[in-house]
Structures are given as structure tokens and as C-alpha cells.
């Protein structure tokens, strides 16, 4: 069997660990392993290279992805996907491990329907693949956000400010809520919590009235303009307020121990699924168990509001 591996969508710390696990597990079972560079775009362009054991050495502790990544909207078109399938068949590759988020999953499902068995591994800092408890990269990004917010807290306390921090996560609030709890933020705003300005102003005003020296407000991206929110908080409360957008700094960096181990387990498991002749499957983690389910089923799992909101500090 010949197995290909690619990374698609936003990069996430731990992707390299997953690539390494896929390649070395495949080689262990006497298979050939191929790396596809630059995601589905590279697959269409024929950027397919055979990988040996040494090609994935010294990458376990590196962030990003050595294979590169990209987004290709045209991959939705069957004619474009056919080019990708033809490129794989030309190399004799009949199975593929794809690492990424929900868009990556849909591409894998489409390729499986065209005869290329695909297994998807959840690699995204957003933790927005609901079929798995945690995605590769989430905890490293969380550590980065926590480190940044801790530094902002020092200045916030020194200057008696209200600091508004925008955290990534796309449409998922997990990075915001986890970092809010870990950093002791007084207010966390996500799609799951809802966004009520009047309620926020009341909380901040109350904090000022009881003599609280400073405040941290964590806001998930795509909710509101945090710079405008900081101005309004200052007008309503009397706190000097500043806004900071952490941005893509959260995506990079050395993957945490958790992400390295999770990625390694998932990469090895993905190869075992392909060895069974299965396709259209998604790897997921529940507790300490790694398992697989149908990709469509993985995409259909609905997000639930986490009970972690109960652990947020209460102002009153």
C-alpha cells in the first residue's frame, strides 16, 4: 500500500508530529509514504514526494507544518478533484491521511467518494471539530494565549486598567473560555455566552464601585470590534481601557507535550484505519481513547455549551 499525507487549512502546532507518526507507522508496516505539499492545492498541482524515515526526523518539536498548507475553494468542483485523483493514481497512491479542520474533512469525504480512501485527523487550534474532545494544536495555542494575557495583566494591574483581549477561535469559543478561566478573566464573551453590552457595562461599573483595581475581558474573535468596545467600557466605567488582538501569534510555536502525544497517537491510528481498507473516516479522541467514526457523522456532531462557564469568576 502507498499512503499519502497532507495538511490543509490553518496550520496548528503538532501537525508535524502527526506527519511524522503517519510516515513512520506506514514504513514500519512496509508501506510507502508520500508527502503532499501545500494541501489540496499541492495535490492538484502534483506536488507529491516520497518520504523516508529521515525526512520526518527532527520535526516533532517544530510548530507549523513542514508540508505547508493552503486553501483551495475550487476543490469543491469535481473536475478539480479529478485532477487530484489522477495525480494520486499516477503515483499508485490509493489512501490518504489529511490533517486539518472541517473544510479539510469535507475534501477527504469527497475524495473517498471518488475512490481514494481518506482518513481525517483534527488539526486546528480552534477546537471546533465537535466529534473529538480536543484537536491537535488547541492546547499549544491556549498556552500561548495564557502567556500573553498574563503579561497584559501585569500592565493592567500597574495602571488600573480594563484590558480587552481578542482571542482566536473562529466561531468556537473554547480558546476564549479556557484562557479566561486559566487567567482569571472577569468577563468572557463568546458566541456561546452571548454578547450583551449593557450587561458588560453594568459588570464593569460594579467592579469600579467596589474598588477593583483592574479587569481583564476576553473576547472571542468575530464577535465585536474590541477597540470600540474598550472605548465604550472606558466611557461607562471610568476605567482607562486598552484593547489587544493576539492574532496569529497563537498559531505558531513549539507544540506542547499534550499536542505532540495526541498528534502521534492520532497519526499512527490513522494508518491502522487505512490498513483495514477503510475510507471516509475521521479520527477522534474521547478521554484517553482514540477511535474513528464516519467523516459525515463527525461533521454532523453539534457543539454543546461547555460547563466550564460555571467556573468563571463572578463579579457579584
N, C-alpha and C positions, 0 to 999 in steps of 0.2 A: 504494500500500500504506500502511496505517496500522499503526504499531508501538507497542506499549505497553512500559513498563519498570517493574519493581518491585523492591524489596529486601525480603528476608524473613529471619526468624530473628535471630540475634545480629548486631549491627552490626559492621563492620570498617573500619578506615581504608583508603581507596582506593575505597570504594563510590561516592563522589561522582564520582571520576574516571571510573569505568565508566559511570555515568549520563550524564555529560557526553559521553563518547565515543559512546554509543548515540544520544543525541538529535542531536548534530551530524553524525554519519555519516548518519543517516536523512534529515536535512534536506538534506544535500549531494546525496543521490540523489533529491530531490524527493518524499520521503515525508512523512507527518505523524507526529509523535511525541507520545505521551501518557504522562504520569506517573501511576502508580497509588500513592496514598498509603497508608501503613500495611500494606504487604504484601498477603497473600491476604485478610486481614480487610477491608482497604480495598477490595479488588476486589469482594468480596461486598456491601459497603455502597455501592458505586458511586462511590467517591472517585477519579474519573478526570478528569484535567485536561490539556488540550492544552498542550504545552511548545514555546516558541520558543528561538531561539539564546541570547537574553539571559537566559532563565530558568535556564540552567545555566552562566552566567558567574560567575566569582569563587568557584567551589566546588572547584576542583581541589586546593587545599591544605587543605581542611577535612576533619576526621575525621567519623565518624558517617555518616548518610545524610539528605540533605535531603528524601527521600520518606518518611522514617520507616519503622519496621519493627514487626512483631508476630508472634505465633504464634497459629494458629487450628487447634486439634485437630479441630474439626468439618469442616474442609476435606476430610477423608478420606471424608465422606459425599457420595455422588453428587448428592443433592438440593441440597446446599450449593454444590457446584461448578457445578451447572447455573445457579444464580443468577449466579455469576461469569461464566459463558459468555454468558448472556443480556445482562449488563451490557456486556460487550465488543462483542457483536454490535450492540447498540443504538447504540454509537458507531462501528460499522463497522470495529472493530479485529479483524484476523484473525491477528495474530502478536504474540508476547510475548517479551521478554527478562527473565529472572528472575535475580537475583543473591543468592546465599546458600549454605547448606550442604546436607547430604544430604536434610533434610526439604523444603527448597525444591526440590531436584531431583525428588523424588517428586511434588510438586504439579505441577511442569511436565510430567512424564511423563503424569500423569492428565489434564491439560488438553489435551495433544496428542491423546490418545485420544478426546477429545470434540470434536475439530475445530479447536482453536486451536494453530497451530504455535508451539512454545516452544523457545527456546534458553537453556540454563542456564549461568551464569558462576559459578565458585567464589569466593565471598566469605565467608571465615571466618578468624579469627585462629588457629584450632586446626590448620590444615593437614591436616585429616582427610579430604580428598577424594583418594583414592589414585590416581585417574586422571590427576591433574595433579601436576607436581613441586612447585609452590608455589601456594598460594591467595592471593588478594588480602587483605592485612591481616596476613599472617603475619610479615613482616619488620619491620613497624612495631611490632607487639606484642612481637616479640623485642627490638627496640631499647629499648622501654620496660622490659621485664623486666631487661635487662642494666644499664640505668641505675640501677634500683632496687637490684639485687644489688650493684653496685659501691659504692653508698652504704652498704649494710649491711656490706660487707666492711671499710670504714674503722672502723666501730664494733666489729665482731667482732675485728679485729686489736688495736685500742686496749685492749679489755677482756679479751682472751684467751678469747674465747667460741667456742662452736659455734653457728652460726646456721642454723636450719632455715627454708627459704623454700618456700612453696607457690606453684607457677606454674600458670596456667590451661592448658587444652588438652582439656578434657572427657575423652574416652577415648583421646586420642592424645598420645604423649609427646614430640612434636617440639619444642614450645616449651621443655620442660624440658631435653632433651638439648642443643639448640643453645645455650641460655643457660648451661647448665652448662659446656660447652666454652669458650664465649666469656668466661666469668667465672672460669674455673679452679676450679670447684667440685670438692671432693674426692670427693663421693658424689652420684650422681644416681639417683633412684628413680622408675621409671615402670612401667606395666603390662608393657612390653617387657622391662625388666631383671628384673622380679620384685621382690618385697618380702620380704626375709628379715631380720627384726630381729636375730637372733643374729649374722649376718654383719656387719650395720651396727655393732653394739656392739663386735665384735672389731676392726673397722677404726678406729673412733673411739678405742678403748682403746690400740691400737697407736700411733696418731698422738700420743696423750698421752705414751706411754712414750718416744718418740724426741724429745720436746721440741718438737713442732709447736705454734706459738703459738695458732693458731685454725683453725677448719674452717668450710666452707660446705657444707651439704647441700641440694640442690634436689630437691623432691618434686612430682610431677605431681598435680593435683587428683583427688579421688575415690579416692585410694589409702589414706590413713590420716589420723587426727587429728594434725596437725603439732604442736599444742600438747602433746598427750600424748606424742608421740614425743620432743619436746625435753626433757620431764621425765625420760623414761626414759634418754635419752642422758646427761643430767647425772648421774643415779644410777649409771650403769655406768662412766662415764669420768672423772668429776671435772671436766670442762669445765663452766663456767657456760654454760647454754644458753638460747636465746631462739628463738621461732618468729614468723614473719611471713607473713601471707597477702596476696599482692599484689592479688588480686581483680580487679574490673572496671576498675581503673586501666589495665590492659593493653589494653583495647579502644579507648580514646579516643586523641586526639592527632592532630597533623598527620601525614599519611601520608608515608612515606619516598619517596625518589626511585624506588626499585625498585617499590614498590607503585603509585605514580602511573603509571609507564610500563607495568607489567603490566596494570593495570586499563584503561588507554587502549587498549592493543593488543587486549585481550580484548573490550572493548565494541564497538570498530569491527569486529572479526572476527565477532562475534555477528550484527551487522546483515547482513554479507555472506552468512552462512549462511541467514538468513531470506529474503534476496533470491533465493536459489536455490530457494525454495519448500520448504525442509526444516524439519522439526519434530522434537521429541523428541531433540534433540542437546545435548551438553554440550561447552563449550569447555575445552580443557586446554593446558597448557604443558609441553613436554619440551625441556630445553635452551633454545635460542633460538627454537625453532619453536612457533608457535601452531597448533593443529589442533582438529578436533571428532570426537567419537565418540558413539554412541548413549547416551542417558542411562542406560538399564538396564545397559549394559556398563560405564559409568563407576561405577555403584553397586556392581557386582559385583567390581571390581578389589580384590584382597586387599592389605592392608597388609603390608609386609615390615619386619623389624627393620633399621634403618639401620646401615650400617657405621661411622657416626660414633661409636658406642660405643667403638670401638677407640682413639679419640683422647682419651678421658677420662684424666686423670692417675691414676696408680696409687700407692696409699699404700705398697705393699710389693711 
